[in-house]
Amino acid sequence: MTQLANILTAVVALLHAGFLVLEMLFWDKPLGLKIFRHGREFARASRVLAMNQGLYNGFLAAGLAWGLSLGEAGHAIKLFFLGCVVIAGVFGGLTASRIILLVQALPAAIALALFLV
């Protein structure tokens, strides 16, 4: 069960690294406009906020990678950062877009549950 939880945690970390790239580099580019479904004007006006959000997603990815790199000694770190991802995903799902619940919160919640079983 722990191995599966670690694999899913690595997937969550990779997702958040991808969010960092999308939000920091592609927010106002065609790829970002398509993925996030917003207009060019909104993207220009919110670019700095998106970069900030991307940076936070990078910290979540780094924390998960750190926990994974420590093996069993990183158990508490993985639990903490997965919990942060779940909370951020639920908040984003309630305030921004329901898809965030599926893309961000659900994978982290499953990994968290696997660690706790």
N, C-alpha and C positions, 0 to 999 in steps of 0.2 A: 504494500500500500504506500509506503514511504517513497519508493522509487517512482511510482505513478504521480504522487503529489509533487515530487521534485521536477518531473518532466513538465507537468502542468504549470508549475511555478516558473520554469524557464520560458514557457510559452507566454505567460503573463508578462514576464520581464521583456521579452522580445516585442510583444504588442506595445508596451509602453515606450520602448525605444523607437518603435515606428511612429507612435503618436508624437514623440518629440520631433522627429524629422518632419512629419506632416505639418505640425503646428508652427514650428520655427522656420522652416525653409519653404514650404509649399502652400501655406495658408492662402496667399493671394495669387497663386499660380493656377493654371488650368486644372491640374490634378487636385489641388486643395479645394478649389471651387466646386469640382464635381463631387468629391468625397463628402465634403461638409455641407453641400447644397446651399451655398449662400452666394450672393451677388458680388460682383467686383467692387462696388462702392462700399458695401458692408465690410468686405475683406480688407480694403485699404484702411478704413476707419478703425478696425479692431485688430490690426496686425500686431501691434505691440502687446495687447492683451493676450493674443494667441501665442506669441513667443513666450510670454511669461508662463502661460499654462503648459506649453511644451516643455519648458525647463522643469516644472514640477513633475511632469510625467517622467522626465529623465531621472529625477531623483528617486522616484518609485522604482524604476527599472534598475538603477544602481543599487538600491537597498536590497532588492530581491536577488540580484547577482551576487552581492556581498554575502547574503545569507547562504546562498547555494555554494559559494566558494569555500565556506567554512565547514561544509559537511554537517555532521550531527551537531557540532558546536554552534551552528547557525540556525538551529531550530527556532529559537525565540525571535530572532531577527526576521526570519521568513514569516512567522505568524504575525508579527507587528506590521510588516509592510503589506502582506496580503490583506490584513484588516483595514489598513489605510486605503488600499485599492477598492475594497468592497464599499467602504463608506463614501469615498469619492465617486464611485460608480453609481451608487444609489442616489446620492445628492444630484449628480449630473442627470441621471435618469428622470428625477422628479422635477428638475428646474430647467433643463436644456432640451434633452431629446431622450425618448424612451429607448432608443436603440443602444444607448450607453449602458443600460441595464444588461443587455445581452452581450455586448462586445467587451465591456470592462468588468462589470460587477460579477456576472455569472461565472466566468472562468476562474476568477480569484476566489469566489465563494466555494466553488467545487474543490479547488486546491486546498483551501483552508479546512474544509470539511474532511478531506482525505488525511490531512495531518492530524486532525483531532480524533479520528476514528481509531 
